[in-house]
Amino acid sequence: MASIVLVHGAFNELWGPNELHARWLPSLRDGLWHHGVEVAAEDVAVCFYGDLFRRDPESDADARFEQARSGVADMLHELMGEDALDALAQAANTAVFERTVDLVTTMTTMADLRERIRARIEAVVADDTLVIVAHSLGTIVAYNALSQHPEWPVRTLVTLGSPLGSPLVFDSLQPPPVDGRGAWPGSIRRWVNVAAVGDRAAAVARLADRFDGPVEDRLVDNGHRFHDPQPYLNNPATGRAVADALRR
């Protein structure tokens, strides 16, 4: 199977696992290049769940989606406010807000969404998986799955641009936090959390302050691409964490 599993974030519903593999593999390899490590394409797998957020306008579910959508938009405006929505999206434009509404509507109307997403990551983690590298919303997917599977062989978790420390996310984690501290996720021995300067999706950049265990927080520079996965993956800090996991 694969020694490295990549878990994507939000807004990938128009892609597929093969497309993401092709787009992300060069960046992952560039991050490893800094440390003299090479990886074969077949040693990297993508946990893809974006299609679960892709709408089918011919389905009955889409009619229910439309009925719920306006309420979700109002709720987001009231709950988060314009500033927080802009931060979540990294840009102030109508299209991004609309996509965010679609995302939240799917999450609130698909009753078995969490189970279906977890099944996707369960399908790609194998006996030889050493490290999970997750971006954005994918860090929540990876954290919850690792917590549910302490028997997995994964020893290193690398989170990129993670919202895990955000109150909206932190309080809904599984297992739930205790006394303001999140649980250490499953079998891993090392957790490296990489946050970029200006990445407001990772507003709580230091996860060591929120979770039990020695989370290693790294602050990096992604230039104007604050939250994009590629500059996160090709950064030497990310490459170091993955290289160390492969060497062990």
Contacts in CASP RR format, 6 or more apart in sequence:
PFRMAT RR
TARGET T0000
AUTHOR 0000-0000-0000
METHOD contacts of the structure
MODEL  1
MASIVLVHGAFNELWGPNELHARWLPSLRDGLWHHGVEVAAEDVAVCFYG
DLFRRDPESDADARFEQARSGVADMLHELMGEDALDALAQAANTAVFERT
VDLVTTMTTMADLRERIRARIEAVVADDTLVIVAHSLGTIVAYNALSQHP
EWPVRTLVTLGSPLGSPLVFDSLQPPPVDGRGAWPGSIRRWVNVAAVGDR
AAAVARLADRFDGPVEDRLVDNGHRFHDPQPYLNNPATGRAVADALRR
1 45 0 8 1.000
1 124 0 8 1.000
1 126 0 8 1.000
1 127 0 8 1.000
1 128 0 8 1.000
1 129 0 8 1.000
2 42 0 8 1.000
2 43 0 8 1.000
2 44 0 8 1.000
2 45 0 8 1.000
2 124 0 8 1.000
2 126 0 8 1.000
2 128 0 8 1.000
2 129 0 8 1.000
3 39 0 8 1.000
3 43 0 8 1.000
3 44 0 8 1.000
3 128 0 8 1.000
3 129 0 8 1.000
3 130 0 8 1.000
3 131 0 8 1.000
3 246 0 8 1.000
4 28 0 8 1.000
4 39 0 8 1.000
4 43 0 8 1.000
4 44 0 8 1.000
4 45 0 8 1.000
4 129 0 8 1.000
4 130 0 8 1.000
4 131 0 8 1.000
4 132 0 8 1.000
4 133 0 8 1.000
4 242 0 8 1.000
4 246 0 8 1.000
5 44 0 8 1.000
5 45 0 8 1.000
5 46 0 8 1.000
5 47 0 8 1.000
5 121 0 8 1.000
5 124 0 8 1.000
5 125 0 8 1.000
5 129 0 8 1.000
5 131 0 8 1.000
5 132 0 8 1.000
5 133 0 8 1.000
5 154 0 8 1.000
6 20 0 8 1.000
6 21 0 8 1.000
6 24 0 8 1.000
6 28 0 8 1.000
6 44 0 8 1.000
6 45 0 8 1.000
6 46 0 8 1.000
6 47 0 8 1.000
6 132 0 8 1.000
6 133 0 8 1.000
6 134 0 8 1.000
6 135 0 8 1.000
7 46 0 8 1.000
7 47 0 8 1.000
7 121 0 8 1.000
7 132 0 8 1.000
7 133 0 8 1.000
7 134 0 8 1.000
7 135 0 8 1.000
7 138 0 8 1.000
7 139 0 8 1.000
7 141 0 8 1.000
7 142 0 8 1.000
8 15 0 8 1.000
8 20 0 8 1.000
8 46 0 8 1.000
8 47 0 8 1.000
8 48 0 8 1.000
8 49 0 8 1.000
8 50 0 8 1.000
8 135 0 8 1.000
8 136 0 8 1.000
8 137 0 8 1.000
8 138 0 8 1.000
8 229 0 8 1.000
9 134 0 8 1.000
9 135 0 8 1.000
9 136 0 8 1.000
9 137 0 8 1.000
9 138 0 8 1.000
9 141 0 8 1.000
9 229 0 8 1.000
10 53 0 8 1.000
10 103 0 8 1.000
10 136 0 8 1.000
10 137 0 8 1.000
11 99 0 8 1.000
11 103 0 8 1.000
12 20 0 8 1.000
12 48 0 8 1.000
12 50 0 8 1.000
13 50 0 8 1.000
13 51 0 8 1.000
13 52 0 8 1.000
13 53 0 8 1.000
13 54 0 8 1.000
14 54 0 8 1.000
15 23 0 8 1.000
15 48 0 8 1.000
15 50 0 8 1.000
16 48 0 8 1.000
16 50 0 8 1.000
16 51 0 8 1.000
17 46 0 8 1.000
17 48 0 8 1.000
20 46 0 8 1.000
20 48 0 8 1.000
21 41 0 8 1.000
21 44 0 8 1.000
21 45 0 8 1.000
21 46 0 8 1.000
23 230 0 8 1.000
24 46 0 8 1.000
24 229 0 8 1.000
24 230 0 8 1.000
24 233 0 8 1.000
25 41 0 8 1.000
25 44 0 8 1.000
27 229 0 8 1.000
27 230 0 8 1.000
27 231 0 8 1.000
27 233 0 8 1.000
27 234 0 8 1.000
28 39 0 8 1.000
28 44 0 8 1.000
28 133 0 8 1.000
28 233 0 8 1.000
28 234 0 8 1.000
28 239 0 8 1.000
28 242 0 8 1.000
29 38 0 8 1.000
29 39 0 8 1.000
30 233 0 8 1.000
30 234 0 8 1.000
31 233 0 8 1.000
31 234 0 8 1.000
31 235 0 8 1.000
31 236 0 8 1.000
31 238 0 8 1.000
31 239 0 8 1.000
31 242 0 8 1.000
32 38 0 8 1.000
32 39 0 8 1.000
32 239 0 8 1.000
32 242 0 8 1.000
32 243 0 8 1.000
32 246 0 8 1.000
34 236 0 8 1.000
34 239 0 8 1.000
34 240 0 8 1.000
35 236 0 8 1.000
35 239 0 8 1.000
35 240 0 8 1.000
35 243 0 8 1.000
36 243 0 8 1.000
37 239 0 8 1.000
37 242 0 8 1.000
37 243 0 8 1.000
37 246 0 8 1.000
37 247 0 8 1.000
39 246 0 8 1.000
45 124 0 8 1.000
46 124 0 8 1.000
47 120 0 8 1.000
47 121 0 8 1.000
47 123 0 8 1.000
47 124 0 8 1.000
47 141 0 8 1.000
47 142 0 8 1.000
48 120 0 8 1.000
49 116 0 8 1.000
49 117 0 8 1.000
49 120 0 8 1.000
49 121 0 8 1.000
49 141 0 8 1.000
52 106 0 8 1.000
52 110 0 8 1.000
52 113 0 8 1.000
52 116 0 8 1.000
52 117 0 8 1.000
53 102 0 8 1.000
53 103 0 8 1.000
53 106 0 8 1.000
55 62 0 8 1.000
55 65 0 8 1.000
55 102 0 8 1.000
56 62 0 8 1.000
61 109 0 8 1.000
61 110 0 8 1.000
64 109 0 8 1.000
65 105 0 8 1.000
65 106 0 8 1.000
65 109 0 8 1.000
68 105 0 8 1.000
68 108 0 8 1.000
68 109 0 8 1.000
69 101 0 8 1.000
69 102 0 8 1.000
69 105 0 8 1.000
72 101 0 8 1.000
72 104 0 8 1.000
72 105 0 8 1.000
72 108 0 8 1.000
73 101 0 8 1.000
76 85 0 8 1.000
76 100 0 8 1.000
76 101 0 8 1.000
76 104 0 8 1.000
77 85 0 8 1.000
80 88 0 8 1.000
82 92 0 8 1.000
85 97 0 8 1.000
85 100 0 8 1.000
86 92 0 8 1.000
87 200 0 8 1.000
87 201 0 8 1.000
87 203 0 8 1.000
88 100 0 8 1.000
88 200 0 8 1.000
88 201 0 8 1.000
89 96 0 8 1.000
89 97 0 8 1.000
89 99 0 8 1.000
89 100 0 8 1.000
90 96 0 8 1.000
90 199 0 8 1.000
90 200 0 8 1.000
90 201 0 8 1.000
90 226 0 8 1.000
90 227 0 8 1.000
106 113 0 8 1.000
107 113 0 8 1.000
110 116 0 8 1.000
114 144 0 8 1.000
117 141 0 8 1.000
118 141 0 8 1.000
118 144 0 8 1.000
118 145 0 8 1.000
118 148 0 8 1.000
121 141 0 8 1.000
121 142 0 8 1.000
121 145 0 8 1.000
122 145 0 8 1.000
122 149 0 8 1.000
125 132 0 8 1.000
125 145 0 8 1.000
125 149 0 8 1.000
125 152 0 8 1.000
125 154 0 8 1.000
127 153 0 8 1.000
128 153 0 8 1.000
129 152 0 8 1.000
129 153 0 8 1.000
129 154 0 8 1.000
130 153 0 8 1.000
130 154 0 8 1.000
130 155 0 8 1.000
130 156 0 8 1.000
130 245 0 8 1.000
130 246 0 8 1.000
130 248 0 8 1.000
131 154 0 8 1.000
131 155 0 8 1.000
131 156 0 8 1.000
131 157 0 8 1.000
131 158 0 8 1.000
131 241 0 8 1.000
131 242 0 8 1.000
131 245 0 8 1.000
131 246 0 8 1.000
132 142 0 8 1.000
132 146 0 8 1.000
132 154 0 8 1.000
132 156 0 8 1.000
132 157 0 8 1.000
132 158 0 8 1.000
133 158 0 8 1.000
133 160 0 8 1.000
133 233 0 8 1.000
133 238 0 8 1.000
133 242 0 8 1.000
134 141 0 8 1.000
134 142 0 8 1.000
134 143 0 8 1.000
134 157 0 8 1.000
134 158 0 8 1.000
134 159 0 8 1.000
134 160 0 8 1.000
134 162 0 8 1.000
135 159 0 8 1.000
135 160 0 8 1.000
135 161 0 8 1.000
135 229 0 8 1.000
135 232 0 8 1.000
136 160 0 8 1.000
136 161 0 8 1.000
136 162 0 8 1.000
136 163 0 8 1.000
136 201 0 8 1.000
136 227 0 8 1.000
136 229 0 8 1.000
137 163 0 8 1.000
139 159 0 8 1.000
139 160 0 8 1.000
139 161 0 8 1.000
139 162 0 8 1.000
139 163 0 8 1.000
139 164 0 8 1.000
140 162 0 8 1.000
140 163 0 8 1.000
140 164 0 8 1.000
140 169 0 8 1.000
140 173 0 8 1.000
142 157 0 8 1.000
142 159 0 8 1.000
142 185 0 8 1.000
143 157 0 8 1.000
143 159 0 8 1.000
143 164 0 8 1.000
143 173 0 8 1.000
143 185 0 8 1.000
144 173 0 8 1.000
144 174 0 8 1.000
146 152 0 8 1.000
146 154 0 8 1.000
146 157 0 8 1.000
146 185 0 8 1.000
146 186 0 8 1.000
146 187 0 8 1.000
146 188 0 8 1.000
147 173 0 8 1.000
147 174 0 8 1.000
147 175 0 8 1.000
147 183 0 8 1.000
147 185 0 8 1.000
147 186 0 8 1.000
148 174 0 8 1.000
149 186 0 8 1.000
149 187 0 8 1.000
150 186 0 8 1.000
150 187 0 8 1.000
151 187 0 8 1.000
152 186 0 8 1.000
152 187 0 8 1.000
153 187 0 8 1.000
154 187 0 8 1.000
154 188 0 8 1.000
155 187 0 8 1.000
155 188 0 8 1.000
155 189 0 8 1.000
155 190 0 8 1.000
155 245 0 8 1.000
155 248 0 8 1.000
156 188 0 8 1.000
156 189 0 8 1.000
156 190 0 8 1.000
156 191 0 8 1.000
156 192 0 8 1.000
156 241 0 8 1.000
156 242 0 8 1.000
156 244 0 8 1.000
156 245 0 8 1.000
157 185 0 8 1.000
157 188 0 8 1.000
157 190 0 8 1.000
157 191 0 8 1.000
157 192 0 8 1.000
158 191 0 8 1.000
158 192 0 8 1.000
158 193 0 8 1.000
158 194 0 8 1.000
158 238 0 8 1.000
158 241 0 8 1.000
158 242 0 8 1.000
159 191 0 8 1.000
159 192 0 8 1.000
159 193 0 8 1.000
159 194 0 8 1.000
159 207 0 8 1.000
160 194 0 8 1.000
160 229 0 8 1.000
160 232 0 8 1.000
160 233 0 8 1.000
160 238 0 8 1.000
161 194 0 8 1.000
161 195 0 8 1.000
161 196 0 8 1.000
161 199 0 8 1.000
161 201 0 8 1.000
161 202 0 8 1.000
161 227 0 8 1.000
161 232 0 8 1.000
162 193 0 8 1.000
162 195 0 8 1.000
162 202 0 8 1.000
162 207 0 8 1.000
163 169 0 8 1.000
163 201 0 8 1.000
163 202 0 8 1.000
163 203 0 8 1.000
163 204 0 8 1.000
164 170 0 8 1.000
164 173 0 8 1.000
164 204 0 8 1.000
164 207 0 8 1.000
164 210 0 8 1.000
164 211 0 8 1.000
165 203 0 8 1.000
165 204 0 8 1.000
165 207 0 8 1.000
165 210 0 8 1.000
166 203 0 8 1.000
166 204 0 8 1.000
170 177 0 8 1.000
170 182 0 8 1.000
170 204 0 8 1.000
170 210 0 8 1.000
171 177 0 8 1.000
173 182 0 8 1.000
173 183 0 8 1.000
175 183 0 8 1.000
177 183 0 8 1.000
177 210 0 8 1.000
180 210 0 8 1.000
181 210 0 8 1.000
181 211 0 8 1.000
181 212 0 8 1.000
182 210 0 8 1.000
182 211 0 8 1.000
182 212 0 8 1.000
183 211 0 8 1.000
183 212 0 8 1.000
184 191 0 8 1.000
184 211 0 8 1.000
184 212 0 8 1.000
184 213 0 8 1.000
185 191 0 8 1.000
190 216 0 8 1.000
190 241 0 8 1.000
190 244 0 8 1.000
190 245 0 8 1.000
191 207 0 8 1.000
191 211 0 8 1.000
191 213 0 8 1.000
191 214 0 8 1.000
191 215 0 8 1.000
191 216 0 8 1.000
192 215 0 8 1.000
192 216 0 8 1.000
192 218 0 8 1.000
192 237 0 8 1.000
192 238 0 8 1.000
192 241 0 8 1.000
193 205 0 8 1.000
193 206 0 8 1.000
193 207 0 8 1.000
193 208 0 8 1.000
193 215 0 8 1.000
193 216 0 8 1.000
193 217 0 8 1.000
193 218 0 8 1.000
194 218 0 8 1.000
194 220 0 8 1.000
194 232 0 8 1.000
194 235 0 8 1.000
194 237 0 8 1.000
194 238 0 8 1.000
194 241 0 8 1.000
195 202 0 8 1.000
195 205 0 8 1.000
195 217 0 8 1.000
195 218 0 8 1.000
195 219 0 8 1.000
195 220 0 8 1.000
196 202 0 8 1.000
196 219 0 8 1.000
196 220 0 8 1.000
196 221 0 8 1.000
196 222 0 8 1.000
196 223 0 8 1.000
196 226 0 8 1.000
196 227 0 8 1.000
196 231 0 8 1.000
196 232 0 8 1.000
197 219 0 8 1.000
197 220 0 8 1.000
197 221 0 8 1.000
197 222 0 8 1.000
197 223 0 8 1.000
197 226 0 8 1.000
198 226 0 8 1.000
199 205 0 8 1.000
199 222 0 8 1.000
199 226 0 8 1.000
199 227 0 8 1.000
200 226 0 8 1.000
200 227 0 8 1.000
201 227 0 8 1.000
202 227 0 8 1.000
204 210 0 8 1.000
205 217 0 8 1.000
205 219 0 8 1.000
206 217 0 8 1.000
207 215 0 8 1.000
207 217 0 8 1.000
208 214 0 8 1.000
208 215 0 8 1.000
208 216 0 8 1.000
208 217 0 8 1.000
216 241 0 8 1.000
218 237 0 8 1.000
220 232 0 8 1.000
220 235 0 8 1.000
220 237 0 8 1.000
220 238 0 8 1.000
222 228 0 8 1.000
222 231 0 8 1.000
222 232 0 8 1.000
222 235 0 8 1.000
223 231 0 8 1.000
225 231 0 8 1.000
232 238 0 8 1.000
233 239 0 8 1.000
END
